[in-house]
């Protein structure tokens, strides 16, 4: 596994772990949504995890650079 691939996997794992914490607190909420996506902004790749719970008004988002050089 290359350093870049290993870094990307670590970033995604970190985002999943953070999302799981919030999900556990809101798992009974019927309108709970969440996702993890990769997007490029100004030439930098980011992993973005987000969760939204309209029932209790919670919004959570976390961004981590995916690029191993960042």
C-alpha positions in Angstrom: 0.0 0.0 0.0 1.4 3.4 -1.0 1.8 6.2 1.6 -1.0 8.2 -0.2 -3.4 5.2 -0.2 -2.6 4.5 3.5 -3.2 8.2 4.3 -6.5 8.2 2.4 -7.7 5.1 4.3 -6.7 6.6 7.6 -8.7 9.8 6.8 -11.8 7.9 5.8 -11.5 5.7 8.9 -11.2 8.8 11.1 -14.3 10.4 9.5 -16.3 7.2 9.9 -15.4 6.9 13.6 -16.4 10.6 14.2 -19.7 10.0 12.3 -20.4 6.9 14.4 -20.3 8.9 17.7 -23.0 11.3 16.5 -25.0 8.6 14.9 -25.1 6.6 18.2 -26.5 9.7 20.0 -29.3 10.2 17.4 -30.0 6.6 16.2 -33.6 6.9 17.4 -34.3 10.0 15.3 -36.4 9.2 12.3 -35.1 11.8 9.9 -31.4 11.2 10.6 -29.2 11.4 7.5 -25.4 11.2 7.1 -22.8 10.8 4.4 -19.1 10.7 3.8 -17.9 12.2 0.4 -14.7 13.2 -1.2 -14.5 16.5 -2.9 -11.9 18.8 -4.4 -11.8 22.4 -3.5 -9.1 24.7 -5.1 -7.1 21.6 -6.1 -7.1 20.0 -2.7 -9.0 16.8 -2.0 -11.0 16.6 1.1 -12.9 13.9 2.9 -16.1 15.4 4.3 -18.4 13.6 6.8 -21.7 15.1 7.7 -24.8 14.2 9.6 -28.1 16.0 10.0 -30.9 15.4 12.4 -33.9 17.7 11.6 -35.9 16.4 14.6 -33.5 17.9 17.2 -31.7 20.4 15.0 -28.2 18.9 15.1 -25.9 19.4 12.2 -22.4 18.0 12.3 -19.6 18.2 9.6 -16.0 17.4 9.7 -13.4 17.9 6.9 -10.0 16.3 6.6 -7.4 16.7 3.8 -7.1 13.5 1.8 -4.0 14.5 0.0 -1.0 12.9 1.8 1.1 16.0 1.2 -1.5 18.3 3.1 
